[in-house]
Amino acid sequence: RSIIHGGAISRDGRIAVGDCILSINEESTISLTNAQARAMLRRHSLIGPDIKITYVPAEHLEEFRVSFGQQAGGIMALDIFSSYTGRVELWREPSKSLGISIVGGRGMGSRLSNGEVMRGIFIKHVLEDSPAGKNGTL
């Protein structure tokens, strides 16, 4: 739901509020509910300290949605969208947070500047002093 101050994502700094998360450790978030996406983040955090997040920066969401909508049956291969997506690898200290909170999920979305709604999992908040905030990408 938000990016936690001091968490891995806040310290990383590349992920920003409004970015759309496409996958976590190569596992798609496209059709997940918010609860499922949060559970996925927790599960991957328990597996190990390294987490890879593929995301679309908020400023590229409209172009991404148009390109994604043109794919047959909505099937997505992330490499097709490399001009729109970013990937960040974060290292999280044991028992520490990545520093993000998320919104969205199946049946929910984010309103684009043209008024359309794009479905997905979105960054709600990034804590400055977290792995994500310090990295500077999200």
DSSP file (Angstrom, degrees, kcal/mol; ACC not computed):
  #  RESIDUE AA STRUCTURE BP1 BP2  ACC     N-H-->O    O-->H-N    N-H-->O    O-->H-N    TCO  KAPPA ALPHA  PHI   PSI    X-CA   Y-CA   Z-CA
    1    1 A R              0   0    0      0, 0.0   100,-0.3     0, 0.0     2,-0.3   0.000 360.0 360.0 360.0 -30.8    0.0    0.0    0.0
    2    2 A S        -     0   0    0    122,-0.3     2,-0.6    98,-0.2   124,-0.3  -0.957 360.0-100.3-150.9 169.3    2.9    2.4    0.6
    3    3 A I  B     -A  100   0A   0     97,-0.6    97,-0.5    -2,-0.3   123,-0.4  -0.860  43.0-132.8 -97.5 119.9    6.7    2.6    0.5
    4    4 A I    >   -     0   0    0     -2,-0.6     3,-2.2   121,-0.2   123,-0.5  -0.548  17.8-113.3 -82.1 130.4    8.0    2.2    4.0
    5    5 A H  T 3  S+     0   0    0     -2,-0.3   125,-0.1     1,-0.3   123,-0.1  -0.415 104.3  16.0 -59.9 125.1   10.7    4.7    5.2
    6    6 A G  T 3  S+     0   0    0      1,-0.3   124,-0.6    -2,-0.2    -1,-0.3   0.318  98.8 126.0  92.4  -8.3   13.9    2.7    5.8
    7    7 A G  B <> S-g  130   0B   0     -3,-2.2     4,-2.3   123,-0.4   126,-0.6  -0.249  76.7 -99.4 -79.2 171.9   12.8   -0.3    3.7
    8    8 A A  H  > S+H  132   0C   0     89,-2.5     4,-1.9   122,-0.7   127,-0.4   0.877 121.6  48.6 -59.7 -41.9   14.7   -1.9    0.8
    9    9 A I  H  > S+     0   0    0     89,-9.9     4,-2.2   122,-1.0   127,-0.4   0.891 110.6  50.5 -70.4 -38.3   12.6   -0.2   -1.8
   10   10 A S  H  4 S+     0   0    0    122,-1.6   126,-0.3    88,-1.0    -2,-0.2   0.913 111.7  47.9 -64.1 -42.5   12.9    3.2   -0.2
   11   11 A R  H  < S+     0   0    0     -4,-2.3   121,-0.4   122,-1.1    -2,-0.2   0.848 109.7  54.0 -66.7 -33.8   16.7    2.9    0.0
   12   12 A D  H  < S-     0   0    0     -4,-1.9   121,-0.4   119,-1.6   120,-0.3   0.934  86.0-165.3 -67.0 -47.3   16.9    1.7   -3.6
   13   13 A G     <  +     0   0    0    119,-9.9   120,-0.2    -4,-2.2   119,-0.1   0.333  57.8  99.0  83.1  -6.0   15.0    4.8   -4.9
   14   14 A R  B     +i  137   0D   0    122,-1.7   124,-9.9   123,-0.8     2,-0.3   0.841  66.5  75.3 -83.7 -32.6   14.1    3.6   -8.4
   15   15 A I        -     0   0    0    123,-2.2   123,-0.7   122,-0.9     2,-0.3  -0.619  67.0-172.3 -81.2 136.2   10.5    2.6   -7.6
   16   16 A A    >   -     0   0    0     -2,-0.3     3,-2.0   121,-0.2   107,-0.3  -0.869  34.6 -81.0-127.5 160.8    8.0    5.4   -7.2
   17   17 A V  T 3  S+     0   0    0     -2,-0.3   107,-0.2     1,-0.2    41,-0.1  -0.362 116.7  28.2 -56.9 133.5    4.4    5.8   -6.2
   18   18 A G  T 3  S+     0   0    0    105,-3.7    -1,-0.2     1,-0.4   106,-0.1   0.236  84.9 133.9  95.5 -12.4    2.1    5.0   -9.1
   19   19 A D    <   -     0   0    0     -3,-2.0   104,-2.8   119,-0.3     2,-0.6  -0.407  55.6-126.0 -67.3 148.3    4.5    2.5  -10.8
   20   20 A C  E     -CB  56 122A   0     36,-2.6    36,-2.6   102,-0.2     2,-0.6  -0.875  14.3-141.2-101.7 121.3    2.9   -0.7  -11.9
   21   21 A I  E     +CB  55 121A   0    100,-2.7   100,-0.6    -2,-0.6    34,-0.3  -0.719  22.5 175.4 -83.7 120.8    4.5   -3.9  -10.7
   22   22 A L  E     -     0   0A   0     32,-2.9     7,-2.8    -2,-0.6     8,-0.6   0.799  63.7  -2.4 -94.1 -35.8    4.4   -6.6  -13.4
   23   23 A S  E     -CD  54  28A   0     31,-1.7    31,-2.3     5,-0.3     2,-0.4  -0.996  49.7-148.0-156.2 155.4    6.4   -9.4  -11.7
   24   24 A I  E >  S-CD  53  27A   0      3,-2.3     3,-1.8    -2,-0.3    29,-0.2  -0.993  91.9 -13.9-125.6 120.4    8.3  -10.2   -8.6
   25   25 A N  T 3  S-     0   0    0     27,-3.8    -1,-0.1    -2,-0.4    28,-0.1   0.913 130.3 -54.3  49.6  47.5   11.2  -12.6   -9.0
   26   26 A E  T 3  S+     0   0    0     26,-0.3     2,-0.6     1,-0.2    -1,-0.3   0.497 111.9 123.8  69.0   6.4    9.9  -13.5  -12.5
   27   27 A E  E <   -D   24   0A   0     -3,-1.8    -3,-2.3    13,-0.0    -1,-0.2  -0.885  64.5-120.5-100.8 120.2    6.4  -14.4  -11.1
   28   28 A S  E     -D   23   0A   0     -2,-0.6    -5,-0.3    -5,-0.2    -6,-0.1  -0.229  24.3-172.8 -63.8 142.7    3.6  -12.4  -12.8
   29   29 A T    >   +     0   0    0     -7,-2.8     3,-1.5     1,-0.1    -6,-0.2   0.293  55.3 110.8-108.4   4.3    1.4  -10.1  -10.7
   30   30 A I  T 3  S+     0   0    0     -8,-0.6    75,-0.1     1,-0.3    -1,-0.1   0.837  86.3  26.5 -54.8 -44.8   -0.9   -9.3  -13.7
   31   31 A S  T 3  S+     0   0    0     -3,-0.1    -1,-0.3    75,-0.1     2,-0.2   0.177  96.4 118.7-108.0  19.1   -4.1  -11.2  -12.5
   32   32 A L    <   -     0   0    0     -3,-1.5    74,-1.1    73,-0.1     2,-0.1  -0.503  60.4-125.6 -86.0 152.1   -3.5  -11.1   -8.8
   33   33 A T     >  -     0   0    0     72,-0.3     4,-2.3    -2,-0.2    72,-0.2  -0.407  36.3-102.4 -77.8 169.0   -5.7   -9.5   -6.2
   34   34 A N  H  > S+     0   0    0     70,-0.3     4,-2.5     1,-0.2     5,-0.2   0.919 124.4  50.8 -59.8 -44.3   -4.1   -7.0   -3.8
   35   35 A A  H  > S+     0   0    0      1,-0.2     4,-2.3     2,-0.2    -1,-0.2   0.892 110.2  49.6 -62.3 -40.3   -4.0   -9.6   -1.0
   36   36 A Q  H  > S+     0   0    0      2,-0.2     4,-2.3     1,-0.2    -1,-0.2   0.898 110.8  49.6 -66.0 -40.0   -2.4  -12.1   -3.4
   37   37 A A  H  X S+     0   0    0     -4,-2.3     4,-2.3     2,-0.2    -2,-0.2   0.908 111.3  48.5 -66.0 -41.7    0.3   -9.6   -4.4
   38   38 A R  H  X S+     0   0    0     -4,-2.5     4,-2.4     1,-0.2    -2,-0.2   0.908 111.8  50.2 -63.1 -40.9    1.0   -8.7   -0.8
   39   39 A A  H  X S+     0   0    0     -4,-2.3     4,-2.9     2,-0.2    -2,-0.2   0.892 108.9  52.3 -63.6 -39.2    1.3  -12.4    0.0
   40   40 A M  H  X S+     0   0    0     -4,-2.3     4,-2.7     2,-0.2     5,-0.2   0.928 109.2  49.3 -63.0 -44.7    3.7  -12.9   -3.0
   41   41 A L  H  X S+     0   0    0     -4,-2.3     4,-1.9     1,-0.2    -2,-0.2   0.925 113.6  46.5 -59.1 -44.9    5.9  -10.0   -1.7
   42   42 A R  H  X S+     0   0    0     -4,-2.4     4,-1.9     2,-0.2    -2,-0.2   0.924 112.1  50.8 -63.0 -44.3    6.0  -11.6    1.8
   43   43 A R  H  X S+     0   0    0     -4,-2.9     4,-1.6     1,-0.2    -2,-0.2   0.933 112.0  45.9 -60.7 -47.2    6.7  -15.1    0.4
   44   44 A H  H  X S+     0   0    0     -4,-2.7     4,-1.3     1,-0.2    -1,-0.2   0.835 109.9  55.5 -66.9 -31.1    9.6  -13.9   -1.7
   45   45 A S  H  < S+     0   0    0     -4,-1.9    -1,-0.2    -5,-0.2    -2,-0.2   0.850 108.3  48.6 -67.4 -33.7   10.9  -11.9    1.2
   46   46 A L  H  < S+     0   0    0     -4,-1.9    -2,-0.2     1,-0.2    -1,-0.2   0.813 104.5  60.0 -74.3 -30.3   11.0  -15.0    3.3
   47   47 A I  H  < S-     0   0    0     -4,-1.6    -2,-0.2     1,-0.2    -1,-0.2   0.886 124.0 -38.4 -66.7 -39.4   12.7  -17.0    0.6
   48   48 A G     <  -     0   0    0     -4,-1.3    -1,-0.2     2,-0.1    44,-0.0  -0.982  55.0 -95.7-175.8 172.0   15.8  -14.8    0.6
   49   49 A P  S    S+     0   0    0      0, 0.0    43,-2.5     0, 0.0     2,-0.5   0.647  95.2  82.9 -79.8 -14.6   17.1  -11.2    0.8
   50   50 A D  E     + E   0  91A   0     41,-0.2     2,-0.4    -6,-0.1    41,-0.2  -0.792  55.0 177.5 -96.5 128.8   17.3  -10.6   -3.0
   51   51 A I  E     - E   0  90A   0     39,-2.3    39,-3.0    -2,-0.5     2,-0.5  -0.997  16.0-156.1-132.5 132.2   14.1   -9.5   -4.8
   52   52 A K  E     - E   0  89A   0     -2,-0.4   -27,-3.8    37,-0.2     2,-0.5  -0.937  12.7-170.8-108.1 123.3   13.8   -8.7   -8.5
   53   53 A I  E     -CE  24  88A   0     35,-2.8    35,-2.3    -2,-0.5     2,-0.5  -0.964   9.0-160.6-117.3 124.5   10.8   -6.4   -9.4
   54   54 A T  E     +CE  23  87A   0    -31,-2.3   -32,-2.9    -2,-0.5   -31,-1.7  -0.906  28.6 162.1-100.9 130.0    9.8   -5.7  -13.0
   55   55 A Y  E     -CE  21  86A   0     31,-2.7    31,-3.2    -2,-0.5   -34,-0.2  -0.925  41.0-125.9-145.2 163.0    7.7   -2.6  -13.2
   56   56 A V  E     -C   20   0A   0    -36,-2.6   -36,-2.6    -2,-0.3    29,-0.2  -0.976  36.5-122.1-111.2 120.6    6.3    0.1  -15.6
   57   57 A P    >   -     0   0    0      0, 0.0     3,-2.4     0, 0.0     4,-0.3  -0.320  25.1-114.7 -59.5 145.8    7.1    3.6  -14.4
   58   58 A A  G >  S+     0   0    0      1,-0.3     3,-1.3     2,-0.2     4,-0.3   0.822 114.1  61.1 -52.4 -36.2    3.9    5.7  -14.0
   59   59 A E  G 3  S+     0   0    0      1,-0.2    -1,-0.3     2,-0.1     4,-0.2   0.642 107.4  45.0 -71.1 -11.7    4.9    8.0  -16.8
   60   60 A H  G <> S+     0   0    0     -3,-2.4     4,-2.3    24,-0.1    -1,-0.2   0.306  81.7 101.9-109.5   7.4    4.9    5.1  -19.3
   61   61 A L  H <> S+     0   0    0     -3,-1.3     4,-2.8    -4,-0.3     5,-0.2   0.883  79.3  51.2 -62.7 -40.5    1.6    3.5  -18.2
   62   62 A E  H  > S+     0   0    0     -4,-0.3     4,-2.2     2,-0.2    -1,-0.2   0.943 113.2  44.1 -64.6 -46.3   -0.5    4.8  -21.0
   63   63 A E  H  > S+     0   0    0      1,-0.2     4,-2.4     2,-0.2    -1,-0.2   0.900 114.6  50.9 -63.6 -39.4    1.9    3.7  -23.8
   64   64 A F  H  X S+     0   0    0     -4,-2.3     4,-3.3     2,-0.2     5,-0.2   0.927 109.0  50.5 -62.4 -45.1    2.3    0.3  -22.0
   65   65 A R  H  X S+     0   0    0     -4,-2.8     4,-2.5     1,-0.2    -2,-0.2   0.909 110.4  49.5 -61.4 -42.4   -1.5   -0.1  -21.8
   66   66 A V  H  X S+     0   0    0     -4,-2.2     4,-0.8     2,-0.2    -1,-0.2   0.936 115.5  43.1 -62.2 -46.5   -1.9    0.6  -25.5
   67   67 A S  H >< S+     0   0    0     -4,-2.4     3,-0.7     1,-0.2     4,-0.4   0.907 114.3  50.4 -65.8 -41.9    0.8   -1.9  -26.4
   68   68 A F  H >< S+     0   0    0     -4,-3.3     3,-1.5     1,-0.2    -2,-0.2   0.890 105.8  56.6 -63.8 -39.7   -0.4   -4.5  -24.0
   69   69 A G  H 3< S+     0   0    0     -4,-2.5    -1,-0.2     1,-0.3    -2,-0.2   0.721 101.8  57.7 -64.6 -21.4   -4.0   -4.1  -25.4
   70   70 A Q  T << S+     0   0    0     -4,-0.8     2,-0.3    -3,-0.7    -1,-0.3   0.544  82.8 103.6 -86.8  -7.5   -2.6   -5.0  -28.8
   71   71 A Q  S X  S-     0   0    0     -3,-1.5     3,-2.2    -4,-0.4     2,-0.1  -0.575  88.2 -96.6 -77.9 137.3   -1.2   -8.3  -27.7
   72   72 A A  G >  S-     0   0    0      1,-0.3     3,-1.9    -2,-0.3    -1,-0.1  -0.291 101.8 -10.6 -56.4 123.0   -3.3  -11.4  -28.7
   73   73 A G  G 3  S-     0   0    0      1,-0.3    -1,-0.3    -4,-0.1     3,-0.1   0.611 115.6 -78.1  65.1  12.2   -5.6  -12.4  -25.9
   74   74 A G  G <  S+     0   0    0     -3,-2.2     2,-0.3     1,-0.3    -1,-0.3   0.630  84.2 156.0  72.2  11.7   -3.8  -10.1  -23.5
   75   75 A I    <   -     0   0    0     -3,-1.9     2,-0.5     1,-0.0    -1,-0.3  -0.563  28.6-152.4 -73.9 133.2   -1.0  -12.6  -23.2
   76   76 A M        -     0   0    0     -2,-0.3     2,-0.5    -3,-0.1     3,-0.1  -0.925  24.1-174.0-119.0 129.0    2.1  -10.8  -22.1
   77   77 A A    >>  -     0   0    0     -2,-0.5     3,-1.8     1,-0.1     4,-0.6  -0.983  22.8-147.0-110.6 116.2    5.8  -11.6  -22.7
   78   78 A L  G >4 S+     0   0    0     -2,-0.5     3,-1.1     1,-0.3     7,-0.2   0.782  93.0  64.7 -59.7 -29.8    7.7   -9.0  -20.6
   79   79 A D  G >4 S+     0   0    0      1,-0.3     3,-1.3     2,-0.2    -1,-0.3   0.792  92.9  63.6 -65.4 -25.0   10.6   -8.8  -23.0
   80   80 A I  G <4 S+     0   0    0     -3,-1.8     3,-0.3     1,-0.3    -1,-0.3   0.825 106.2  45.0 -63.0 -31.0    8.2   -7.3  -25.7
   81   81 A F  G XX S+     0   0    0     -3,-1.1     3,-2.4    -4,-0.6     4,-1.9   0.099  72.1 124.3-102.3  21.2    7.7   -4.3  -23.4
   82   82 A S  T <4  +     0   0    0     -3,-1.3    -1,-0.2     1,-0.3    -2,-0.1   0.770  69.1  61.7 -58.1 -26.4   11.3   -3.7  -22.5
   83   83 A S  T 34 S+     0   0    0     -3,-0.3    -1,-0.3     1,-0.2    -2,-0.1   0.723 114.9  34.2 -71.5 -18.1   11.1   -0.1  -23.8
   84   84 A Y  T <4 S+     0   0    0     -3,-2.4    -2,-0.2   -21,-0.1    -1,-0.2   0.678 108.7  75.5-104.2 -24.3    8.4    0.6  -21.1
   85   85 A T     <  -     0   0    0     -4,-1.9     2,-0.3    -7,-0.2   -29,-0.2  -0.503  55.0-162.1 -97.1 159.6    9.5   -1.6  -18.2
   86   86 A G  E     -E   55   0A   0    -31,-3.2   -31,-2.7    -2,-0.2     2,-0.4  -0.913   7.2-150.2-128.2 159.3   12.2   -1.3  -15.7
   87   87 A R  E     -E   54   0A   0     -2,-0.3     2,-0.4   -33,-0.2   -33,-0.2  -0.999  11.3-174.2-133.1 134.0   13.8   -4.0  -13.5
   88   88 A V  E     -E   53   0A   0    -35,-2.3   -35,-2.8    -2,-0.4     2,-0.5  -0.986  12.1-155.0-127.8 137.7   15.2   -3.4  -10.0
   89   89 A E  E     -E   52   0A   0     -2,-0.4     2,-0.3   -37,-0.2   -37,-0.2  -0.964  20.0-170.4-111.1 123.5   17.1   -5.9   -7.8
   90   90 A L  E     -E   51   0A   0    -39,-3.0   -39,-2.3    -2,-0.5     2,-0.5  -0.858  17.1-146.9-115.4 147.0   16.9   -5.1   -4.2
   91   91 A W  E     -E   50   0A   0     -2,-0.3     2,-0.4   -41,-0.2   -41,-0.2  -0.968  17.7-164.5-112.2 127.9   18.7   -6.5   -1.2
   92   92 A R        -     0   0    0    -43,-2.5     6,-0.1    -2,-0.5     3,-0.1  -0.925  19.9-122.4-114.3 132.2   16.7   -6.6    2.0
   93   93 A E    >   -     0   0    0     -2,-0.4     3,-2.2     4,-0.2   -85,-0.1  -0.417  48.7 -83.3 -66.8 147.4   18.2   -7.1    5.4
   94   94 A P  T 3  S+     0   0    0      0, 0.0    -1,-0.1     0, 0.0     3,-0.1  -0.253 115.2   7.2 -53.8 137.7   16.7  -10.1    7.3
   95   95 A S  T 3  S+     0   0    0      1,-0.2     2,-0.3   -50,-0.2    -2,-0.1   0.614 107.3 116.3  62.1  17.8   13.5   -9.1    9.1
   96   96 A K    <   -     0   0    0     -3,-2.2    -1,-0.2     1,-0.0     2,-0.2  -0.751  65.5-110.6-109.6 162.1   13.5   -5.7    7.5
   97   97 A S        -     0   0    0     -2,-0.3   -89,-2.5     1,-0.1    -4,-0.2  -0.527  10.4-132.7 -88.3 153.8   10.9   -4.3    5.0
   98   98 A L        -     0   0    0    -91,-0.4   -89,-9.9   -90,-0.2    34,-1.7   0.790  49.2-120.6 -70.3 -29.0   11.4   -3.5    1.3
   99   99 A G  S    S+     0   0    0      1,-0.3    28,-2.5   -92,-0.3     2,-0.3   0.725  70.3 108.8  96.9  25.4    9.8   -0.2    2.0
  100  100 A I  E     -AF   3 126A   0    -97,-0.5   -97,-0.6    26,-0.2     2,-0.3  -0.917  45.0-161.4-127.9 157.4    6.8   -0.2   -0.3
  101  101 A S  E     - F   0 125A   0     24,-1.7    23,-3.1  -100,-0.3    24,-1.3  -0.971  19.3-150.8-129.4 153.2    3.0   -0.5    0.0
  102  102 A I  E     - F   0 123A   0     -2,-0.3     2,-0.3    21,-0.3    21,-0.2  -0.817  11.8-169.6-124.7 158.5    0.8   -1.4   -2.9
  103  103 A V  E     + F   0 122A   0     19,-2.4    19,-3.0    -2,-0.3     2,-0.2  -0.884  47.9  45.9-135.2 168.7   -2.7   -0.8   -4.2
  104  104 A G  E     + F   0 121A   0     -2,-0.3   -70,-0.3    17,-0.2     2,-0.2  -0.564  45.4 159.0  98.8-161.6   -4.8   -2.4   -7.0
  105  105 A G  E >   - F   0 120A   0     15,-1.9     3,-2.8     3,-0.4    15,-0.5  -0.741  56.8 -11.4 128.2-177.3   -5.4   -5.9   -7.9
  106  106 A R  E 3  S+     0   0A   0    -74,-1.1   -72,-0.2     1,-0.3     3,-0.1  -0.300 136.0  12.2 -55.5 127.4   -7.9   -7.9   -9.9
  107  107 A G  E 3  S+     0   0A   0      1,-0.3     2,-0.3   -74,-0.1    -1,-0.3   0.436 118.6  84.2  83.8  -1.0  -10.9   -5.7  -10.5
  108  108 A M  E <   +     0   0A   0     -3,-2.8    12,-1.0    12,-0.1    -3,-0.4  -0.846  50.7 152.9-127.7 165.2   -9.1   -2.6   -9.4
  109  109 A G  E     - F   0 119A   0     -2,-0.3     2,-0.4    10,-0.2    10,-0.3  -0.933  39.5 -85.5-168.1-168.2   -6.7   -0.2  -11.2
  110  110 A S  E     - F   0 118A   0      8,-2.7     8,-2.9    -2,-0.3     2,-0.5  -0.964  37.9-120.3-122.2 136.4   -5.2    3.2  -11.6
  111  111 A R  E     - F   0 117A   0     -2,-0.4     6,-0.3     6,-0.2     5,-0.1  -0.640  27.7-144.0 -80.3 125.7   -6.8    6.0  -13.6
  112  112 A L    >   -     0   0    0      4,-3.6     3,-2.2    -2,-0.5    -1,-0.0  -0.349  29.6-100.5 -81.1 167.0   -4.6    7.2  -16.5
  113  113 A S  T 3  S+     0   0    0      1,-0.3    -1,-0.1     2,-0.1    -2,-0.0   0.763 123.0  58.5 -62.8 -24.4   -4.3   10.8  -17.5
  114  114 A N  T 3  S-     0   0    0      2,-0.1    -1,-0.3     1,-0.0     3,-0.1   0.415 122.0-106.1 -85.3   4.1   -6.7   10.2  -20.4
  115  115 A G  S <  S+     0   0    0     -3,-2.2    -2,-0.1     1,-0.3     2,-0.1   0.221  80.3 126.1  94.8 -14.4   -9.4    9.0  -17.9
  116  116 A E        -     0   0    0     -5,-0.1    -4,-3.6     1,-0.1     2,-0.5  -0.367  58.1-125.0 -74.5 158.6   -9.1    5.3  -18.7
  117  117 A V  E     - F   0 111A   0     -6,-0.3     2,-0.5    -3,-0.1    -6,-0.2  -0.914  16.4-157.8-107.7 128.4   -8.4    2.8  -15.9
  118  118 A M  E     - F   0 110A   0     -8,-2.9    -8,-2.7    -2,-0.5     2,-0.2  -0.920  16.0-137.4-104.4 126.4   -5.5    0.4  -16.1
  119  119 A R  E     + F   0 109A   0     -2,-0.5     2,-0.3   -10,-0.3   -10,-0.2  -0.487  52.0  83.4 -79.2 150.4   -5.8   -2.8  -14.0
  120  120 A G  E    S- F   0 105A   0    -12,-1.0   -15,-1.9   -15,-0.5     2,-0.5  -0.932  78.8 -57.4 152.7-172.2   -2.8   -4.0  -12.0
  121  121 A I  E     -BF  21 104A   0   -100,-0.6  -100,-2.7    -2,-0.3     2,-0.3  -0.925  54.6-170.2-105.2 125.7   -0.7   -3.8   -8.9
  122  122 A F  E     -BF  20 103A   0    -19,-3.0   -19,-2.4    -2,-0.5     2,-0.4  -0.875  28.3-108.9-123.1 150.3    0.6   -0.3   -8.3
  123  123 A I  E     + F   0 102A   0   -104,-2.8  -105,-3.7    -2,-0.3   -21,-0.3  -0.631  31.9 178.9 -72.9 125.0    3.1    1.3   -5.9
  124  124 A K  E     +     0   0A   0    -23,-3.1     2,-0.3    -2,-0.4  -122,-0.3   0.826  65.0   0.0 -94.2 -39.8    1.2    3.4   -3.4
  125  125 A H  E     - F   0 101A   0    -24,-1.3   -24,-1.7  -109,-0.1     2,-0.4  -0.995  54.1-158.3-153.7 143.0    4.1    4.7   -1.2
  126  126 A V  E     - F   0 100A   0   -123,-0.4     2,-0.4    -2,-0.3  -122,-0.2  -0.995  22.1-133.7-123.2 126.5    7.9    4.3   -1.0
  127  127 A L    >   -     0   0    0    -28,-2.5     3,-1.0  -123,-0.5     6,-0.6  -0.646  12.8-138.8 -78.6 134.1    9.7    5.0    2.2
  128  128 A E  T 3  S+     0   0    0     -2,-0.4     2,-0.4     1,-0.3    -1,-0.1   0.900  98.2  47.7 -59.4 -45.1   12.7    7.2    1.7
  129  129 A D  T 3  S+     0   0    0      4,-0.1    -1,-0.3     5,-0.1  -118,-0.2  -0.191  95.0  96.6 -96.6  43.1   15.1    5.4    4.0
  130  130 A S  B <> S-g    7   0B   0     -3,-1.0     4,-2.8  -124,-0.6  -122,-0.7  -0.760  91.6 -97.6-120.7 168.6   14.3    1.9    2.8
  131  131 A P  H  > S+     0   0    0      0, 0.0  -119,-1.6     0, 0.0     4,-1.3   0.891 126.6  46.3 -53.5 -39.6   16.1   -0.4    0.2
  132  132 A A  H  > S+H    8   0C   0    -34,-1.7  -119,-9.9  -121,-0.4  -122,-1.6   0.909 113.5  47.6 -70.6 -41.7   13.6    0.8   -2.4
  133  133 A G  H  4 S+     0   0    0     -6,-0.6  -122,-1.1  -126,-0.6  -123,-0.4   0.880 112.6  48.1 -67.6 -38.6   13.9    4.5   -1.5
  134  134 A K  H  < S+     0   0    0     -4,-2.8  -122,-1.1  -127,-0.4  -123,-0.4   0.778 103.0  62.4 -74.1 -26.5   17.7    4.5   -1.4
  135  135 A N  H  < S-     0   0    0     -4,-1.3  -122,-1.1  -127,-0.4  -123,-0.4   0.867  92.7-147.8 -67.7 -35.6   18.0    2.7   -4.8
  136  136 A G     <  +     0   0    0     -4,-1.1  -122,-1.7  -127,-0.4  -123,-0.5   0.513  69.0  93.1  85.9   5.5   16.3    5.6   -6.5
  137  137 A T  B      i   14   0D   0     -5,-0.4  -122,-0.9  -128,-0.2  -123,-0.8   0.883 360.0 360.0 -98.4 -47.7   14.5    3.6   -9.3
  138  138 A L              0   0    0   -124,-9.9  -123,-2.2  -123,-0.7  -124,-0.3   0.479 360.0 360.0 -82.4 360.0   11.0    2.7   -8.0
